[in-house]
Amino acid sequence: MKKIAFVLGMTGQDGPYLSKFLLEKDYTVYGLVKRYSNPNLANLKFLGIENDVELVTGDITDDNCLNHLIKSIKPDEYYNLAAQSFVGASWDLNKTTSEINALGALNSLNAIKLHNPNTRYYQAGTSELFGNSGNDMQDEDTPFQPRSPYAVSKLYAHWMTINFRESFSIHASNGILFNHESPIRGKEFVTRKITDGVAQIKCGLSDKIILGNLDAKRDWGFAGDFVEAMWLMLQQDEPDDYVVSTGTQNSIHDLLNLAFQSVDINDWEKYVETSPAFKRPAELHSLCGNNAKAKRVLGWEPKTSFKELVSMMVEEDIKRYTK
Ligand code: F7E
């Protein structure tokens, strides 16, 4: 019998990549989409899978809806990728962020416990939990010091996932994912903002990119690689928590260098400005993940280098403007 996966966050970046991966493994994939007159299926279309997934309408903040869907779909695997995922917006939207990211996870876990306790649960966790840890690299033992409403909401989801695992023997795992990007990343995130801006400059459609803190350093990987780790977590006999990262760090300066270099522009400074509008009330300066546990236990490794990732994103953005 085909395995059934239920993916929440189907119109974002990771939902479509994970769904494509699961379809290739012959899963039946159900995806939750919010009710809109015109749901945005662009990312599913980009990956060519919009007709291959079963879309169901609902909302992670509505526990009745999740209870009903779990009862009818009876998924073997439940991937909670639904989130208000933009850290920068989470100060202004702190309640919405908490309702979706924190209580949405609780609604999911309660629905599984009540209606299909054998469903395996994946919680999309984040390196934002670590805050400014002071360590050069962060791993599963690094203490959490969340510094944004986004990170605080994800901390709740993280511990609730562990609580359901320990209290009710639910197979529930946390993936503590560092930044992961792709050509279908939202344009509000700094990678895509830059690759889209570079494409516009190259195509003569713009002459500047306005950014916030250029000194931030992150561990950026390819979303298409990271979704495999999510799946691997749910294939283990025992649930657990894993850092998923590339183990390499780059700054926004490095990102700008590579993005402009990929279109043969070497004097990028004249195209880049900064504005306080894009700075955050509390910033994370430096993140880099130690992925040794994911490598050892899951046998997972990232495949795409930072340079390949940036070139891929710029190339796709240029295609969009030259079609
Ligand atoms: O910012 C700095 C910004 O918004 C990265 C989400 O997927 O990864 C993501 O969160 C850095 C920050 O991602 C701009 O201040 C400078 O230091 O691309 P970002 P993020 O906040 O790291 C984690 C793991 C998640 O879980 C999140 O859901 O870049 N930065 N100038 C800027 N950032 C943005 N967005 N825009 C700027 O103009």
Residues whose N, C-alpha, C, O or C-beta is under 5 A from the ligand:
A	BS01	F7E	S85 F86 V87 T126 S127 E128 L177 F178 N179 E188 F189 V190 T191 I210 L211 G212 N213 L214 A216 F278 L284
